Amino acid sequence: MKNLRVLKSGFDMKRISVLVLMVTLLIISTGHTKECFIVKEKDKLVKKEGECQTAFAPHSTFKIPLSLMGFDSGILMNENAPSFPFTDENTFLNICKSAHDPKTWMRDSCVWFSQVLTKKLGMKKFQEYVTKFEYGNRDVSGGLEKSWLSSSLKITADEQIQFIQKMIDYKLPINSKAVDKTKSILFIQELPGGWKLYGKTGNGSNHKRIQQGWFVGWIEKENRKLVFVQHIADEKVEKTYASFRSKNEATTKLWYLINDLAGHVP
């Protein structure tokens, strides 16, 4: 009996130790980032988690409105044209050190292509588009080349949702073909259950080397479209891009959401 009590006591201590370790790991894994995840189906809020009120620079998620501007203005023609020659020697991503077209620009997230596009638009037209899109705080005083890169232009997660929803509902004041062409270069992959994933990542720094990263977009199947935003704001220096972590987090959460949707009739 004494040996049994000793064994039971030892087992309880092991369970307590495992529980403490799990809690500690949870605190460590979440204590250095602030996350936001939102999913909406039109006006219906499907899921909302975390801190979502703060506005951040959109970084490469701004390629979505830039694509709409480019196609609507006629500067961009289709997913393969035009091809802009590479000229920016300050680019640090090797995959961006070559000529790119709209499809590869969006896929490889090349900043220099965005800057060529905004220069071709000019400040007057650029500001007009941002204003009529009602995009974030609409402040492009940071300039044609950097306003969306840790500069003047800021947007919240809710505003990202609103913008994407207006786009896919064809409620932006632009040519519908610009929306169709933008959608085509935003397609990423087919998810379980026949859902299609469209989206764009964005990564930048708040200050020093502290990162913040987005993954915004939507999933669709037949007549259903669910818009989502995942955002991570680091509170310490991390080795991996916040945008990559945002995309991984969102893709996992969307998988579970799709699984839940399969058990319900819309």
Backbone as CSV, one residue per row, in Angstrom:
resi,resn,N_x,N_y,N_z,CA_x,CA_y,CA_z,C_x,C_y,C_z
1,MET,0.824,-1.209,0.000,0.000,0.000,0.000,0.858,1.259,0.000
2,LYS,1.946,1.244,0.830,2.860,2.374,0.899,3.511,2.624,-0.463
3,ASN,3.937,1.516,-1.112,4.543,1.654,-2.436,3.552,2.231,-3.445
4,LEU,2.258,1.835,-3.297,1.218,2.323,-4.197,1.029,3.828,-4.042
5,ARG,1.051,4.283,-2.743,0.908,5.723,-2.485,2.094,6.501,-3.068
6,VAL,3.293,5.921,-2.959,4.489,6.565,-3.505,4.389,6.678,-5.018
7,LEU,3.923,5.569,-5.659,3.771,5.576,-7.108,2.739,6.602,-7.551
8,LYS,1.610,6.648,-6.789,0.548,7.597,-7.123,1.040,9.032,-6.965
9,SER,1.779,9.264,-5.891,2.313,10.596,-5.646,3.278,11.005,-6.757
10,GLY,4.122,10.053,-7.156,5.071,10.333,-8.239,4.364,10.614,-9.542
11,PHE,3.278,9.857,-9.812,2.509,10.053,-11.037,1.867,11.430,-11.050
12,ASP,1.279,11.843,-9.868,0.658,13.158,-9.767,1.667,14.269,-10.003
13,MET,2.869,14.095,-9.450,3.903,15.109,-9.625,4.307,15.229,-11.091
14,LYS,4.346,14.085,-11.783,4.695,14.121,-13.209,3.624,14.863,-14.001
15,ARG,2.340,14.598,-13.643,1.256,15.283,-14.337,1.305,16.782,-14.096
16,ILE,1.602,17.158,-12.851,1.704,18.574,-12.517,2.863,19.213,-13.279
17,SER,3.983,18.492,-13.350,5.161,19.010,-14.056,4.872,19.220,-15.534
18,VAL,4.170,18.248,-16.154,3.808,18.355,-17.567,2.876,19.545,-17.785
19,LEU,1.901,19.717,-16.862,0.955,20.822,-16.967,1.669,22.169,-16.866
20,VAL,2.587,22.265,-15.907,3.361,23.499,-15.730,4.185,23.800,-16.976
21,LEU,4.798,22.740,-17.555,5.604,22.910,-18.762,4.753,23.401,-19.924
22,MET,3.557,22.827,-20.072,2.671,23.224,-21.165,2.244,24.682,-21.027
23,VAL,1.897,25.077,-19.799,1.492,26.457,-19.554,2.649,27.407,-19.833
24,THR,3.857,27.003,-19.385,5.051,27.831,-19.606,5.319,28.019,-21.088
25,LEU,5.215,26.922,-21.865,5.441,27.002,-23.305,4.405,27.886,-23.974
26,LEU,3.159,27.814,-23.484,2.093,28.640,-24.042,2.386,30.112,-23.809
27,ILE,2.843,30.429,-22.592,3.172,31.815,-22.266,4.327,32.303,-23.120
28,ILE,5.352,31.440,-23.277,6.516,31.814,-24.079,6.127,32.031,-25.532
29,SER,5.270,31.147,-26.076,4.930,31.212,-27.503,4.028,32.386,-27.828
30,THR,3.239,32.869,-26.839,2.306,33.952,-27.121,2.690,35.263,-26.467
31,GLY,3.661,35.231,-25.569,3.993,36.414,-24.805,4.787,37.447,-25.559
32,HIS,5.322,37.120,-26.735,6.158,38.052,-27.478,5.500,38.533,-28.766
33,THR,4.230,38.203,-28.963,3.503,38.668,-30.140,2.077,39.031,-29.764
34,LYS,1.514,39.962,-30.522,0.094,40.259,-30.424,-0.525,39.859,-31.746
35,GLU,-1.573,39.053,-31.685,-2.172,38.534,-32.907,-3.608,38.989,-33.070
36,CYS,-4.025,39.062,-34.310,-5.420,39.355,-34.655,-5.836,38.415,-35.778
37,PHE,-7.028,37.852,-35.646,-7.581,37.008,-36.708,-9.064,37.313,-36.818
38,ILE,-9.490,37.700,-38.007,-10.902,38.011,-38.261,-11.362,37.295,-39.524
39,VAL,-12.571,36.742,-39.472,-13.210,36.180,-40.662,-14.642,36.714,-40.718
40,LYS,-15.039,37.226,-41.886,-16.407,37.702,-42.065,-16.981,37.154,-43.359
41,GLU,-18.261,36.862,-43.344,-18.990,36.508,-44.562,-20.012,37.606,-44.800
42,LYS,-19.696,38.516,-45.693,-20.453,39.751,-45.891,-20.524,40.506,-44.558
43,ASP,-21.710,40.722,-44.025,-21.833,41.484,-42.768,-21.773,40.596,-41.533
44,LYS,-21.713,39.298,-41.729,-21.727,38.379,-40.595,-20.302,38.108,-40.101
45,LEU,-20.076,38.368,-38.819,-18.786,38.064,-38.215,-18.727,36.573,-37.898
46,VAL,-17.813,35.872,-38.521,-17.675,34.425,-38.319,-16.729,34.133,-37.159
47,LYS,-15.612,34.881,-37.100,-14.633,34.665,-36.030,-13.812,35.926,-35.832
48,LYS,-13.503,36.218,-34.571,-12.633,37.349,-34.259,-11.830,37.015,-33.017
49,GLU,-10.517,37.066,-33.162,-9.626,36.726,-32.058,-8.521,37.771,-31.929
50,GLY,-8.196,38.132,-30.704,-7.022,38.951,-30.457,-7.233,40.447,-30.530
51,GLU,-6.114,41.152,-30.594,-6.065,42.614,-30.631,-6.126,43.094,-32.080
52,CYS,-7.253,43.733,-32.440,-7.488,44.065,-33.848,-7.750,45.550,-34.108
53,GLN,-7.606,46.395,-33.100,-7.974,47.801,-33.255,-6.827,48.688,-33.750
54,THR,-5.601,48.243,-33.581,-4.451,49.090,-33.922,-4.212,49.132,-35.428
55,ALA,-3.885,50.319,-35.925,-3.567,50.483,-37.348,-2.069,50.310,-37.572
56,PHE,-1.722,49.617,-38.650,-0.326,49.365,-39.008,-0.113,49.710,-40.478
57,ALA,1.128,49.856,-40.867,1.449,50.026,-42.288,1.043,48.754,-43.044
58,PRO,0.459,48.891,-44.226,0.004,47.709,-44.967,1.125,46.906,-45.613
59,HIS,2.268,47.545,-45.856,3.391,46.894,-46.536,2.901,46.181,-47.801
60,SER,3.300,44.955,-48.033,3.004,44.340,-49.337,1.546,43.945,-49.534
61,THR,0.707,44.023,-48.498,-0.727,43.820,-48.746,-1.261,44.980,-49.595
62,PHE,-0.507,46.081,-49.640,-0.905,47.232,-50.459,-0.773,46.926,-51.946
63,LYS,-0.128,45.815,-52.282,-0.063,45.406,-53.687,-1.458,45.089,-54.229
64,ILE,-2.405,44.777,-53.347,-3.776,44.508,-53.814,-4.389,45.784,-54.386
65,PRO,-4.478,46.895,-53.617,-4.994,48.121,-54.238,-4.106,48.640,-55.365
66,LEU,-2.786,48.440,-55.265,-1.903,48.872,-56.351,-2.224,48.132,-57.648
67,SER,-2.516,46.846,-57.537,-2.883,46.061,-58.717,-4.171,46.601,-59.343
68,LEU,-5.142,46.912,-58.501,-6.401,47.477,-58.991,-6.164,48.801,-59.706
69,MET,-5.312,49.645,-59.125,-4.974,50.918,-59.749,-4.296,50.703,-61.097
70,GLY,-3.346,49.769,-61.113,-2.585,49.505,-62.330,-3.445,49.005,-63.468
71,PHE,-4.323,48.047,-63.174,-5.186,47.493,-64.221,-6.270,48.485,-64.637
72,ASP,-6.806,49.236,-63.682,-7.856,50.198,-64.003,-7.322,51.338,-64.863
73,SER,-6.084,51.762,-64.591,-5.487,52.878,-65.329,-4.924,52.462,-66.687
74,GLY,-4.759,51.150,-66.895,-4.215,50.667,-68.156,-2.705,50.522,-68.161
75,ILE,-2.051,50.848,-67.050,-0.598,50.653,-66.958,-0.275,49.163,-66.968
76,LEU,-1.069,48.382,-66.228,-0.967,46.927,-66.261,-2.026,46.414,-67.223
77,MET,-1.678,45.427,-68.029,-2.612,44.959,-69.059,-3.218,43.595,-68.735
78,ASN,-2.391,42.638,-68.402,-2.872,41.321,-67.992,-1.817,40.712,-67.069
79,GLU,-1.984,39.481,-66.675,-1.069,38.910,-65.684,0.358,38.752,-66.200
80,ASN,0.533,38.771,-67.505,1.879,38.609,-68.080,2.437,39.864,-68.736
81,ALA,1.682,40.948,-68.698,2.150,42.175,-69.363,1.656,43.411,-68.603
82,PRO,2.498,44.424,-68.516,3.848,44.488,-69.093,4.881,43.818,-68.197
83,SER,6.066,43.648,-68.747,7.208,43.172,-67.968,8.129,44.363,-67.738
84,PHE,8.343,44.713,-66.474,9.227,45.821,-66.152,10.642,45.305,-65.934
85,PRO,11.642,45.956,-66.526,13.036,45.522,-66.320,13.512,45.875,-64.914
86,PHE,14.350,45.023,-64.359,14.887,45.261,-63.018,15.966,46.339,-63.062
87,THR,15.824,47.335,-62.170,16.812,48.423,-62.143,17.273,48.780,-60.731
88,ASP,16.581,48.283,-59.696,16.866,48.699,-58.318,17.950,47.824,-57.693
89,GLU,19.159,48.332,-57.623,20.278,47.557,-57.084,20.220,47.402,-55.563
90,ASN,19.296,48.140,-54.907,19.163,48.028,-53.449,18.277,46.865,-53.021
91,THR,17.643,46.207,-53.980,16.787,45.057,-53.669,17.624,43.929,-53.070
92,PHE,17.179,43.424,-51.913,17.958,42.377,-51.250,17.445,40.971,-51.545
93,LEU,16.233,40.849,-52.099,15.691,39.531,-52.424,16.180,39.093,-53.801
94,ASN,16.891,37.993,-53.856,17.433,37.507,-55.133,16.344,37.205,-56.148
95,ILE,15.188,36.707,-55.670,14.101,36.359,-56.595,13.516,37.591,-57.279
96,CYS,13.821,38.775,-56.736,13.306,40.008,-57.329,14.310,40.688,-58.249
97,LYS,15.512,40.113,-58.367,16.574,40.743,-59.158,16.522,40.303,-60.623
98,SER,15.365,40.533,-61.226,15.168,40.222,-62.649,13.901,40.931,-63.095
99,ALA,13.634,40.878,-64.385,12.404,41.476,-64.899,11.189,40.747,-64.317
100,HIS,10.115,41.481,-64.082,8.905,40.882,-63.524,7.671,41.414,-64.244
101,ASP,6.632,40.561,-64.277,5.334,40.962,-64.805,4.346,40.983,-63.636
102,PRO,3.083,41.401,-63.848,2.139,41.498,-62.730,1.988,40.211,-61.910
103,LYS,1.968,39.070,-62.576,1.791,37.810,-61.849,2.992,37.505,-60.954
104,THR,4.195,37.632,-61.484,5.387,37.315,-60.687,5.654,38.398,-59.641
105,TRP,5.264,39.643,-59.940,5.345,40.732,-58.955,4.550,40.398,-57.706
106,MET,3.315,39.947,-57.913,2.460,39.597,-56.771,2.984,38.346,-56.085
107,ARG,3.389,37.366,-56.841,3.875,36.100,-56.278,5.141,36.295,-55.456
108,ASP,6.104,37.026,-56.014,7.411,37.177,-55.361,7.497,38.410,-54.464
109,SER,6.455,39.247,-54.505,6.337,40.417,-53.630,7.521,41.375,-53.780
110,CYS,7.717,41.847,-54.996,8.856,42.729,-55.292,8.479,44.198,-55.131
111,VAL,9.109,44.844,-54.159,8.802,46.238,-53.844,9.112,47.165,-55.016
112,TRP,10.228,46.916,-55.698,10.640,47.828,-56.770,9.591,47.930,-57.878
113,PHE,8.883,46.817,-58.161,7.838,46.828,-59.185,6.705,47.757,-58.744
114,SER,6.354,47.689,-57.461,5.316,48.577,-56.913,5.715,50.034,-57.099
115,GLN,6.988,50.321,-56.873,7.471,51.698,-56.968,7.513,52.198,-58.402
116,VAL,7.823,51.317,-59.346,7.742,51.699,-60.768,6.294,52.033,-61.115
117,LEU,5.375,51.225,-60.617,3.949,51.427,-60.892,3.449,52.755,-60.329
118,THR,3.803,53.059,-59.073,3.317,54.306,-58.471,3.911,55.534,-59.170
119,LYS,5.156,55.422,-59.619,5.761,56.540,-60.366,5.011,56.775,-61.679
120,LYS,4.616,55.696,-62.328,3.869,55.830,-63.578,2.478,56.427,-63.332
121,LEU,1.895,56.106,-62.177,0.599,56.680,-61.829,0.709,58.179,-61.574
122,GLY,1.769,58.586,-60.848,1.917,59.978,-60.446,1.147,60.236,-59.151
123,MET,1.590,61.226,-58.388,1.014,61.469,-57.070,-0.472,61.830,-57.113
124,LYS,-0.870,62.662,-58.062,-2.267,63.088,-58.130,-3.213,61.903,-58.299
125,LYS,-2.906,61.052,-59.268,-3.763,59.896,-59.537,-3.674,58.871,-58.413
126,PHE,-2.478,58.702,-57.876,-2.255,57.773,-56.760,-3.123,58.169,-55.566
127,GLN,-3.082,59.452,-55.189,-3.896,59.938,-54.077,-5.388,59.784,-54.360
128,GLU,-5.785,60.051,-55.596,-7.204,59.923,-55.962,-7.701,58.497,-55.763
129,TYR,-6.899,57.525,-56.190,-7.296,56.120,-56.026,-7.396,55.751,-54.546
130,VAL,-6.394,56.101,-53.746,-6.403,55.767,-52.320,-7.614,56.387,-51.632
131,THR,-7.953,57.616,-52.031,-9.094,58.311,-51.435,-10.413,57.651,-51.814
132,LYS,-10.604,57.360,-53.099,-11.887,56.763,-53.505,-12.008,55.296,-53.091
133,PHE,-10.880,54.642,-52.825,-10.916,53.290,-52.255,-11.242,53.330,-50.757
134,GLU,-11.149,54.540,-50.149,-11.328,54.709,-48.696,-10.392,53.759,-47.956
135,TYR,-9.155,53.734,-48.428,-8.171,52.769,-47.922,-7.473,53.302,-46.667
136,GLY,-7.716,52.666,-45.527,-7.062,53.026,-44.281,-7.233,54.494,-43.941
137,ASN,-6.138,55.138,-43.508,-6.220,56.555,-43.165,-6.026,57.466,-44.377
138,ARG,-5.813,56.868,-45.559,-5.732,57.579,-46.844,-4.568,58.569,-46.918
139,ASP,-3.599,58.424,-46.056,-2.488,59.369,-45.973,-1.277,58.865,-46.756
140,VAL,-1.038,59.443,-47.921,0.104,59.038,-48.739,1.183,60.126,-48.753
141,SER,1.206,60.928,-47.686,2.199,62.005,-47.602,3.626,61.459,-47.529
142,GLY,3.764,60.166,-47.234,5.084,59.536,-47.198,5.708,59.371,-48.568
143,GLY,4.949,59.684,-49.616,5.509,59.677,-50.963,5.079,58.512,-51.827
144,LEU,5.368,58.645,-53.119,4.992,57.630,-54.108,5.681,56.292,-53.885
145,GLU,6.859,56.309,-53.280,7.640,55.084,-53.181,7.617,54.419,-51.807
146,LYS,7.189,55.152,-50.774,7.333,54.582,-49.430,6.135,54.787,-48.506
147,SER,5.088,55.436,-48.951,3.998,55.785,-48.032,3.368,54.570,-47.356
148,TRP,3.385,53.428,-48.019,2.785,52.210,-47.452,3.809,51.336,-46.714
149,LEU,5.055,51.794,-46.656,6.135,51.011,-46.038,6.594,51.671,-44.735
150,SER,5.957,51.330,-43.623,6.309,51.897,-42.307,6.376,53.414,-42.366
151,SER,5.419,54.012,-43.057,5.425,55.462,-43.232,4.058,56.033,-42.865
152,SER,3.478,56.841,-43.746,2.264,57.591,-43.409,0.975,56.780,-43.508
153,LEU,0.905,55.854,-44.456,-0.328,55.101,-44.690,-0.483,53.983,-43.651
154,LYS,-1.639,53.966,-42.979,-1.924,52.959,-41.948,-3.308,52.372,-42.190
155,ILE,-3.487,51.138,-41.736,-4.783,50.482,-41.898,-4.987,49.478,-40.765
156,THR,-6.219,49.350,-40.298,-6.544,48.375,-39.263,-7.000,47.067,-39.906
157,ALA,-7.095,46.034,-39.102,-7.577,44.741,-39.607,-9.008,44.859,-40.123
158,ASP,-9.853,45.588,-39.405,-11.245,45.770,-39.846,-11.297,46.509,-41.177
159,GLU,-10.427,47.496,-41.354,-10.402,48.240,-42.614,-9.891,47.373,-43.762
160,GLN,-8.959,46.469,-43.480,-8.511,45.511,-44.499,-9.701,44.654,-44.947
161,ILE,-10.475,44.179,-43.973,-11.666,43.364,-44.274,-12.640,44.144,-45.156
162,GLN,-12.917,45.387,-44.774,-13.876,46.214,-45.512,-13.422,46.442,-46.958
163,PHE,-12.131,46.687,-47.124,-11.614,46.935,-48.469,-11.722,45.696,-49.349
164,ILE,-11.291,44.550,-48.823,-11.364,43.300,-49.593,-12.816,42.974,-49.947
165,GLN,-13.725,43.183,-48.990,-15.140,42.887,-49.232,-15.693,43.748,-50.363
166,LYS,-15.367,45.033,-50.347,-15.827,45.919,-51.427,-15.251,45.488,-52.765
167,MET,-14.016,45.033,-52.748,-13.392,44.601,-53.999,-14.107,43.388,-54.591
168,ILE,-14.271,42.341,-53.791,-14.857,41.110,-54.333,-16.352,41.247,-54.607
169,ASP,-16.982,42.286,-54.015,-18.394,42.577,-54.315,-18.515,43.554,-55.488
170,TYR,-17.383,43.927,-56.095,-17.347,44.863,-57.223,-18.005,46.201,-56.856
171,LYS,-17.721,46.668,-55.646,-18.289,47.933,-55.182,-17.273,49.067,-55.127
172,LEU,-16.069,48.823,-55.642,-15.089,49.898,-55.759,-15.346,50.668,-57.057
173,PRO,-15.087,51.978,-57.077,-15.379,52.791,-58.267,-14.327,52.649,-59.365
174,ILE,-14.186,51.415,-59.853,-13.222,51.120,-60.918,-13.834,50.110,-61.880
175,ASN,-13.147,49.886,-62.996,-13.599,48.927,-63.996,-13.601,47.513,-63.409
176,SER,-14.663,46.757,-63.646,-14.783,45.404,-63.107,-13.675,44.485,-63.619
177,LYS,-13.158,44.774,-64.820,-12.080,43.938,-65.352,-10.805,44.077,-64.526
178,ALA,-10.610,45.240,-63.896,-9.448,45.434,-63.022,-9.535,44.516,-61.810
179,VAL,-10.752,44.303,-61.335,-10.967,43.390,-60.206,-10.707,41.957,-60.646
180,ASP,-11.239,41.570,-61.803,-11.047,40.205,-62.303,-9.559,39.885,-62.494
181,LYS,-8.812,40.822,-63.061,-7.392,40.591,-63.312,-6.598,40.543,-62.006
182,THR,-7.003,41.367,-61.038,-6.337,41.332,-59.736,-6.616,40.013,-59.031
183,LYS,-7.845,39.570,-59.085,-8.191,38.283,-58.479,-7.348,37.153,-59.066
184,SER,-7.119,37.208,-60.367,-6.390,36.116,-61.019,-4.950,36.011,-60.520
185,ILE,-4.330,37.144,-60.173,-2.937,37.079,-59.706,-2.847,36.934,-58.184
186,LEU,-4.008,36.940,-57.517,-4.026,36.734,-56.063,-4.331,35.287,-55.668
187,PHE,-4.704,34.465,-56.659,-5.008,33.062,-56.345,-3.753,32.345,-55.850
188,ILE,-3.906,31.612,-54.737,-2.767,30.906,-54.141,-2.883,29.398,-54.308
189,GLN,-3.999,28.824,-53.849,-4.129,27.371,-53.924,-5.564,26.956,-53.643
190,GLU,-5.841,25.674,-53.933,-7.134,25.105,-53.575,-7.001,24.424,-52.223
191,LEU,-7.952,24.705,-51.353,-7.961,24.154,-50.002,-8.905,22.954,-49.937
192,PRO,-8.944,22.225,-48.818,-9.862,21.096,-48.676,-11.314,21.502,-48.939
193,GLY,-12.081,20.569,-49.446,-13.494,20.817,-49.679,-13.795,21.638,-50.915
194,GLY,-12.774,21.911,-51.734,-12.999,22.666,-52.954,-12.972,24.177,-52.781
195,TRP,-12.584,24.654,-51.599,-12.462,26.092,-51.375,-11.191,26.608,-52.026
196,LYS,-11.262,27.806,-52.592,-10.093,28.431,-53.221,-9.589,29.568,-52.339
197,LEU,-8.270,29.627,-52.194,-7.635,30.632,-51.341,-6.996,31.734,-52.185
198,TYR,-7.360,32.967,-51.878,-6.782,34.150,-52.505,-6.208,35.035,-51.400
199,GLY,-5.051,35.624,-51.628,-4.532,36.490,-50.577,-3.157,37.046,-50.860
200,LYS,-2.707,37.883,-49.918,-1.397,38.517,-50.017,-0.820,38.732,-48.625
201,THR,0.470,38.434,-48.504,1.195,38.686,-47.266,1.784,40.098,-47.290
202,GLY,2.200,40.550,-46.117,2.888,41.830,-46.003,3.748,41.811,-44.760
203,ASN,4.981,42.259,-44.875,5.902,42.209,-43.731,6.686,43.506,-43.616
204,GLY,6.865,43.972,-42.385,7.654,45.176,-42.155,8.047,45.297,-40.705
205,SER,8.628,46.424,-40.366,9.090,46.668,-38.999,8.384,47.873,-38.413
206,ASN,8.032,47.758,-37.114,7.448,48.892,-36.411,8.543,49.858,-35.984
207,HIS,9.581,49.327,-35.398,10.741,50.117,-34.986,11.915,49.162,-34.819
208,LYS,13.103,49.665,-35.122,14.304,48.836,-35.091,14.056,47.582,-35.912
209,ARG,14.163,46.383,-35.300,13.974,45.138,-36.053,12.736,44.380,-35.587
210,ILE,11.858,45.064,-34.861,10.634,44.423,-34.389,9.626,44.375,-35.535
211,GLN,9.182,43.174,-35.888,8.358,42.990,-37.084,6.856,43.034,-36.819
212,GLN,6.127,43.318,-37.892,4.685,43.089,-37.923,4.360,42.527,-39.292
213,GLY,3.443,41.581,-39.333,3.151,40.915,-40.606,1.685,40.608,-40.814
214,TRP,1.253,40.706,-42.067,-0.139,40.470,-42.463,-0.271,39.231,-43.353
215,PHE,-1.465,38.667,-43.343,-1.938,37.820,-44.433,-3.410,38.135,-44.575
216,VAL,-3.786,38.707,-45.718,-5.171,39.136,-45.934,-5.687,38.535,-47.233
217,GLY,-6.996,38.286,-47.282,-7.571,37.739,-48.504,-8.948,37.166,-48.274
218,TRP,-9.270,36.139,-49.023,-10.575,35.508,-48.881,-10.509,34.071,-49.393
219,ILE,-11.493,33.279,-48.968,-11.675,31.939,-49.518,-13.054,31.905,-50.160
220,GLU,-13.178,31.158,-51.232,-14.482,31.098,-51.892,-14.776,29.707,-52.426
221,LYS,-16.062,29.407,-52.443,-16.552,28.147,-53.002,-17.963,28.406,-53.508
222,GLU,-18.145,28.192,-54.811,-19.431,28.465,-55.441,-19.835,29.909,-55.156
223,ASN,-20.958,30.131,-54.452,-21.417,31.498,-54.212,-21.001,32.056,-52.855
224,ARG,-20.207,31.317,-52.119,-19.800,31.767,-50.783,-18.387,32.345,-50.810
225,LYS,-18.213,33.476,-50.144,-16.906,34.118,-50.019,-16.726,34.577,-48.576
226,LEU,-15.635,34.146,-47.953,-15.318,34.544,-46.590,-14.007,35.322,-46.593
227,VAL,-14.074,36.561,-46.145,-12.902,37.433,-46.113,-12.190,37.256,-44.775
228,PHE,-10.856,37.253,-44.796,-10.101,37.047,-43.560,-8.911,37.992,-43.471
229,VAL,-8.485,38.218,-42.242,-7.244,38.950,-41.966,-6.548,38.268,-40.801
230,GLN,-5.268,38.011,-40.961,-4.414,37.542,-39.863,-3.278,38.547,-39.743
231,HIS,-3.055,39.022,-38.529,-1.960,39.971,-38.308,-1.175,39.575,-37.067
232,ILE,0.141,39.702,-37.151,1.029,39.446,-36.019,1.892,40.679,-35.783
233,ALA,1.912,41.147,-34.541,2.789,42.251,-34.150,3.763,41.724,-33.103
234,ASP,4.999,41.551,-33.491,6.002,41.030,-32.563,6.343,42.063,-31.490
235,GLU,6.764,41.554,-30.347,7.214,42.430,-29.258,8.678,42.204,-28.930
236,LYS,9.313,41.312,-29.687,10.761,41.098,-29.577,11.266,40.688,-30.956
237,VAL,12.559,40.703,-31.120,13.152,40.337,-32.404,12.947,38.849,-32.671
238,GLU,12.409,38.528,-33.845,12.204,37.143,-34.258,13.037,36.866,-35.508
239,LYS,13.428,35.604,-35.683,14.267,35.237,-36.825,13.466,35.011,-38.097
240,THR,12.201,34.618,-37.966,11.384,34.348,-39.149,10.453,35.524,-39.429
241,TYR,10.103,35.712,-40.718,9.231,36.812,-41.103,7.853,36.668,-40.449
242,ALA,7.337,37.767,-39.918,6.009,37.771,-39.307,4.939,37.450,-40.344
243,SER,5.169,37.852,-41.593,4.198,37.569,-42.661,4.084,36.072,-42.926
244,PHE,5.230,35.357,-42.894,5.197,33.911,-43.098,4.431,33.239,-41.968
245,ARG,4.679,33.721,-40.747,3.973,33.152,-39.595,2.476,33.464,-39.661
246,SER,2.137,34.659,-40.135,0.728,35.024,-40.296,0.036,34.109,-41.308
247,LYS,0.727,33.855,-42.427,0.133,32.993,-43.451,-0.050,31.571,-42.939
248,ASN,0.942,31.051,-42.240,0.839,29.698,-41.691,-0.290,29.600,-40.673
249,GLU,-0.380,30.610,-39.787,-1.435,30.638,-38.771,-2.810,30.674,-39.442
250,ALA,-2.972,31.580,-40.405,-4.265,31.745,-41.062,-4.673,30.492,-41.828
251,THR,-3.725,29.889,-42.536,-4.042,28.701,-43.327,-4.507,27.557,-42.421
252,THR,-3.874,27.407,-41.285,-4.283,26.382,-40.318,-5.682,26.675,-39.780
253,LYS,-5.928,27.927,-39.386,-7.237,28.300,-38.840,-8.333,28.167,-39.884
254,LEU,-8.010,28.494,-41.132,-8.997,28.360,-42.206,-9.324,26.897,-42.477
255,TRP,-8.335,26.025,-42.311,-8.587,24.585,-42.486,-9.639,24.116,-41.485
256,TYR,-9.474,24.495,-40.225,-10.440,24.108,-39.198,-11.808,24.742,-39.453
257,LEU,-11.790,25.992,-39.929,-13.049,26.669,-40.230,-13.788,25.969,-41.366
258,ILE,-13.066,25.594,-42.405,-13.669,24.879,-43.524,-14.264,23.553,-43.059
259,ASN,-13.540,22.881,-42.176,-14.032,21.616,-41.632,-15.345,21.826,-40.868
260,ASP,-15.413,22.917,-40.105,-16.654,23.227,-39.378,-17.774,23.581,-40.340
261,LEU,-17.450,24.329,-41.389,-18.467,24.726,-42.364,-19.067,23.523,-43.078
262,ALA,-18.250,22.490,-43.269,-18.712,21.281,-43.969,-19.820,20.582,-43.187
263,GLY,-19.885,20.848,-41.893,-20.912,20.208,-41.056,-22.166,21.040,-40.888
264,HIS,-22.199,22.214,-41.565,-23.359,23.095,-41.447,-23.865,23.496,-42.815
265,VAL,-25.176,23.598,-42.929,-25.780,24.075,-44.166,-25.848,25.603,-44.093
266,PRO,-25.307,26.326,-45.085,-25.307,27.802,-45.032,-26.712,28.371,-45.040
